[in-house]
Amino acid sequence: MKKAIALLSFLSGFASFAQEQDSTDVAFKKRVLETTEVDFLMSYYKQDGSHSAVSGGKGMEELTDLTPTIVVAMPLNDDDVLTVDVGLSAYSSASSGNINPFDSATPSPWQASSGASAKDMWVGMTANYSHSSDDRNTIWNGHVSGSAEYDYTSIGFGGGLTKLFNDKNTEVGISANVYLDTWSPIYPKELQDFADNGNTLNGGIFNNFTIMGNTDYNPKNFKFHQDKNRNSYALSLSFSQVINKKLQASLFMDVLHQQGLLSTPYQRVYFADVADSFINEFQLADDIERLPDTRFKLPIGARLNYYIDETFVLRTYYRFYTDNWGIQSHTANFELPIKLTDRFTVFPMYRYYTQTASKYFAPHEAHLSTEQYYTSDYDLSSFDAHQYGFGINYTDIFTGAKIWKFGIKNIDFRFNHYTRSDGLDANIFSFGIKFIQQ
């Protein structure tokens, strides 16, 4: 508008009329967010398996995780919204407990350790500010975040821009994010004690236990990490189009680059060309996981949602992923919301995932000590996974039910069962409730 007025300044009457129209539009424009909204989210996750990365690709993977989260969205004025997301994750893990299994008289990869590393709490917070233009066709946002747990801290920041066209039937978005993370490395107990005592078996756990098998335990490959940082950079592009009254499609692509300490310091590796040493049933590590200090990731995906009728809607999702560590994967997801009444919807869900193995992965005792990089983390192995689930959603746009000054707008419950071809199984329960200030 301003460029047109500058070029056609002689049309002063037209300019005055345009300014008057703009003023009227602003006075009666709809607020981006009418009132404060509060989401309370909770999830419970439980898994088990037999390929613990902490124990070099064998051992129990039992883990439970409880994750409460509160998200508060506050309108600052007609155009601006501040959203604050605060969450924590409290988990108990038999696998991570075996970072130091020697607090037991009979250490074993199949026995849960009671050590300090067997449980932990992650705490995180994100603050996001978004601004919408008067015509609601341009939205930009910026965010900062921070999180911490016992061996890891992270700070992040980023922003994005979204443009809507064609009577808001077309949407294009771009965003960029940076995460700067720092490890406080924790190493397997036997490697830590070996290095702390001048690469000898004098001191630490070696004074309390008798080594069996190869009694000349000498993890010569082991050394402490010098780089304790992990930096991640991401650029995201998205395109969404309403094709007709029943069909909507979207495309997205992320370009991600990571650098720094990308391996996990407490995950053990065992070599095929090194004789095995044991304390009781627990095999002493030959080294820790070693991975390159850079990684490039490229996921590309699409969503297609089809409105069948007033009762059924089909939601589909597909993603292809590749990285320079040799992993390629395919993800397909289907969800079929079924509207039972004006307020209740149920939705069965199914997700299929398959990936190839990283070129740095090998199972327990399949790596050689002469290799530069190695891991026995089955998350980097070749596997297929299936996830089956269902959900129930209650929505009341009139917020008839109330708690104090807040009306209940939405309640959502979901259950999913996850099974992986390497033997890992998990159950995930999630619950969410949205309140609106009245």
Secondary structure in CASP SS format (residue, H / E / C, confidence):
PFRMAT SS
TARGET T0000
AUTHOR 0000-0000-0000
METHOD secondary structure of the structure
MODEL  1
M C 1.00
K H 1.00
K H 1.00
A H 1.00
I H 1.00
A H 1.00
L H 1.00
L C 1.00
S C 1.00
F C 1.00
L C 1.00
S H 1.00
G H 1.00
F H 1.00
A H 1.00
S H 1.00
F H 1.00
A H 1.00
Q H 1.00
E H 1.00
Q H 1.00
D H 1.00
S H 1.00
T H 1.00
D H 1.00
V H 1.00
A H 1.00
F C 1.00
K C 1.00
K C 1.00
R C 1.00
V C 1.00
L C 1.00
E C 1.00
T C 1.00
T C 1.00
E E 1.00
V E 1.00
D E 1.00
F E 1.00
L E 1.00
M E 1.00
S E 1.00
Y E 1.00
Y E 1.00
K E 1.00
Q E 1.00
D E 1.00
G C 1.00
S C 1.00
H E 1.00
S C 1.00
A C 1.00
V C 1.00
S C 1.00
G C 1.00
G C 1.00
K C 1.00
G E 1.00
M C 1.00
E C 1.00
E C 1.00
L E 1.00
T E 1.00
D E 1.00
L E 1.00
T E 1.00
P E 1.00
T E 1.00
I E 1.00
V E 1.00
V E 1.00
A E 1.00
M E 1.00
P E 1.00
L C 1.00
N C 1.00
D C 1.00
D C 1.00
D E 1.00
V E 1.00
L E 1.00
T E 1.00
V E 1.00
D E 1.00
V E 1.00
G E 1.00
L E 1.00
S E 1.00
A E 1.00
Y E 1.00
S E 1.00
S E 1.00
A H 1.00
S H 1.00
S H 1.00
G H 1.00
N C 1.00
I C 1.00
N C 1.00
P H 1.00
F H 1.00
D H 1.00
S C 1.00
A C 1.00
T C 1.00
P C 1.00
S C 1.00
P C 1.00
W C 1.00
Q C 1.00
A C 1.00
S C 1.00
S C 1.00
G C 1.00
A H 1.00
S H 1.00
A H 1.00
K E 1.00
D E 1.00
M E 1.00
W E 1.00
V E 1.00
G E 1.00
M E 1.00
T E 1.00
A E 1.00
N E 1.00
Y E 1.00
S E 1.00
H E 1.00
S E 1.00
S C 1.00
D C 1.00
D C 1.00
R C 1.00
N C 1.00
T E 1.00
I E 1.00
W E 1.00
N E 1.00
G E 1.00
H E 1.00
V E 1.00
S E 1.00
G E 1.00
S E 1.00
A E 1.00
E E 1.00
Y C 1.00
D C 1.00
Y E 1.00
T E 1.00
S E 1.00
I E 1.00
G E 1.00
F E 1.00
G E 1.00
G E 1.00
G E 1.00
L E 1.00
T E 1.00
K E 1.00
L E 1.00
F E 1.00
N C 1.00
D C 1.00
K C 1.00
N C 1.00
T E 1.00
E E 1.00
V E 1.00
G E 1.00
I E 1.00
S E 1.00
A E 1.00
N E 1.00
V E 1.00
Y E 1.00
L E 1.00
D E 1.00
T E 1.00
W E 1.00
S C 1.00
P C 1.00
I C 1.00
Y C 1.00
P C 1.00
K H 1.00
E H 1.00
L H 1.00
Q H 1.00
D H 1.00
F H 1.00
A H 1.00
D H 1.00
N C 1.00
G C 1.00
N C 1.00
T C 1.00
L C 1.00
N C 1.00
G C 1.00
G H 1.00
I H 1.00
F H 1.00
N H 1.00
N C 1.00
F C 1.00
T C 1.00
I C 1.00
M E 1.00
G E 1.00
N C 1.00
T C 1.00
D C 1.00
Y C 1.00
N C 1.00
P C 1.00
K C 1.00
N C 1.00
F C 1.00
K C 1.00
F C 1.00
H C 1.00
Q C 1.00
D C 1.00
K C 1.00
N E 1.00
R E 1.00
N E 1.00
S E 1.00
Y E 1.00
A E 1.00
L E 1.00
S E 1.00
L E 1.00
S E 1.00
F E 1.00
S E 1.00
Q E 1.00
V E 1.00
I C 1.00
N C 1.00
K C 1.00
K C 1.00
L E 1.00
Q E 1.00
A E 1.00
S E 1.00
L E 1.00
F E 1.00
M E 1.00
D E 1.00
V E 1.00
L E 1.00
H E 1.00
Q E 1.00
Q E 1.00
G E 1.00
L C 1.00
L C 1.00
S C 1.00
T C 1.00
P C 1.00
Y C 1.00
Q C 1.00
R E 1.00
V E 1.00
Y C 1.00
F E 1.00
A C 1.00
D C 1.00
V C 1.00
A C 1.00
D C 1.00
S E 1.00
F E 1.00
I E 1.00
N C 1.00
E C 1.00
F E 1.00
Q E 1.00
L C 1.00
A C 1.00
D C 1.00
D E 1.00
I E 1.00
E C 1.00
R E 1.00
L C 1.00
P C 1.00
D C 1.00
T E 1.00
R E 1.00
F E 1.00
K E 1.00
L E 1.00
P E 1.00
I E 1.00
G E 1.00
A E 1.00
R E 1.00
L E 1.00
N E 1.00
Y E 1.00
Y E 1.00
I C 1.00
D C 1.00
E C 1.00
T C 1.00
F E 1.00
V E 1.00
L E 1.00
R E 1.00
T E 1.00
Y E 1.00
Y E 1.00
R E 1.00
F E 1.00
Y E 1.00
T E 1.00
D E 1.00
N C 1.00
W C 1.00
G C 1.00
I C 1.00
Q E 1.00
S E 1.00
H E 1.00
T E 1.00
A E 1.00
N E 1.00
F E 1.00
E E 1.00
L C 1.00
P C 1.00
I E 1.00
K E 1.00
L C 1.00
T C 1.00
D C 1.00
R C 1.00
F E 1.00
T E 1.00
V E 1.00
F E 1.00
P E 1.00
M E 1.00
Y E 1.00
R E 1.00
Y E 1.00
Y E 1.00
T E 1.00
Q E 1.00
T C 1.00
A C 1.00
S C 1.00
K C 1.00
Y C 1.00
F E 1.00
A C 1.00
P C 1.00
H C 1.00
E C 1.00
A C 1.00
H E 1.00
L C 1.00
S C 1.00
T C 1.00
E C 1.00
Q C 1.00
Y C 1.00
Y E 1.00
T E 1.00
S C 1.00
D C 1.00
Y H 1.00
D H 1.00
L H 1.00
S C 1.00
S C 1.00
F E 1.00
D E 1.00
A E 1.00
H E 1.00
Q E 1.00
Y E 1.00
G E 1.00
F E 1.00
G E 1.00
I E 1.00
N E 1.00
Y E 1.00
T E 1.00
D C 1.00
I C 1.00
F C 1.00
T C 1.00
G C 1.00
A C 1.00
K E 1.00
I E 1.00
W C 1.00
K C 1.00
F E 1.00
G E 1.00
I E 1.00
K E 1.00
N E 1.00
I E 1.00
D E 1.00
F E 1.00
R E 1.00
F E 1.00
N E 1.00
H E 1.00
Y E 1.00
T E 1.00
R E 1.00
S C 1.00
D C 1.00
G C 1.00
L C 1.00
D E 1.00
A E 1.00
N E 1.00
I E 1.00
F E 1.00
S E 1.00
F E 1.00
G E 1.00
I E 1.00
K E 1.00
F E 1.00
I E 1.00
Q E 1.00
Q C 1.00
END
